[in-house]
Amino acid sequence: MKWPYLEVTFRHGRPLAAYLYLSRSPGDRSRRTSRAGVGMLIDYTEEGRPIGIEITAPDKVTVADINGVLAGLNVPTLTAEDIAPLRAA
């Protein structure tokens, strides 16, 4: 599977929330969550490795916002095409 992977939940044709899956190992589970700016939460494993970003306000989050969080986590950044599903509706 290609990483990162973006999953978007729609309601009435508009993005309601999204989850950006980061590289993870089989069996990894979220053990801790922290806020990351407006409309984003980072999930961490028990060892403190980031495994995903929940986007709770997709209409307020930009690719620059996401990339700022990813850069702080030392994870490869995204392109506008990568988050295009958030802008689809």
C-alpha positions in Angstrom: 0.0 0.0 0.0 1.3 3.5 -0.9 2.0 5.7 2.1 0.7 8.1 3.1 -2.9 7.1 2.5 -5.8 9.6 2.8 -9.3 8.4 3.7 -12.2 10.9 3.5 -15.6 10.6 5.0 -18.3 12.5 3.2 -21.8 13.6 4.3 -24.3 15.1 1.9 -21.5 15.4 -0.7 -19.2 17.4 1.5 -16.1 16.2 3.4 -16.9 15.7 7.0 -13.6 14.3 8.3 -10.5 12.6 7.0 -7.7 10.4 8.2 -4.1 10.5 6.8 -2.5 7.1 7.4 1.2 7.3 7.9 3.7 4.4 7.7 2.8 1.8 10.3 3.6 -1.8 11.2 1.1 -4.6 11.5 -0.5 -4.4 15.0 0.3 -0.7 15.5 -2.4 0.9 17.6 -3.0 4.5 18.6 -2.1 4.9 22.3 -1.9 8.7 22.5 -3.3 11.6 20.6 -2.2 15.2 20.5 -3.6 18.4 18.9 -1.7 19.8 15.9 -3.0 23.2 14.9 -6.6 23.9 13.9 -8.6 20.8 12.9 -5.9 18.1 13.2 -5.0 15.4 15.8 -1.9 13.2 15.6 -2.1 9.5 16.7 1.0 7.9 18.2 1.9 4.4 19.0 2.9 3.4 22.5 6.6 4.0 21.5 5.7 7.5 20.4 5.8 6.9 16.6 3.2 8.9 14.6 0.9 6.6 12.7 -1.8 9.0 11.5 -3.4 12.4 11.4 -7.1 12.9 11.9 -8.4 15.9 10.1 -11.5 17.1 11.9 -12.0 20.3 10.0 -11.3 19.6 6.4 -12.7 22.9 5.2 -10.2 24.8 7.3 -7.0 22.7 6.7 -4.7 23.5 3.8 -1.9 21.4 2.3 0.5 23.9 3.9 -1.0 23.2 7.4 -0.7 19.4 6.9 2.8 19.7 5.5 3.8 21.8 8.5 2.7 19.0 10.8 4.4 16.3 8.7 7.6 18.3 8.6 7.6 18.5 12.4 7.1 14.8 12.5 10.0 14.2 10.1 7.6 12.5 7.6 7.5 13.2 3.8 5.2 16.1 2.9 2.2 16.0 0.5 1.3 17.7 -2.7 -2.0 19.4 -3.5 -2.9 16.4 -5.6 -2.5 14.1 -2.5 -5.3 16.0 -0.6 -7.5 16.6 -3.7 -10.3 14.4 -2.2 -10.7 16.9 0.6 -11.5 19.5 -2.1 -13.6 17.3 -4.3 -17.0 18.5 -3.1 
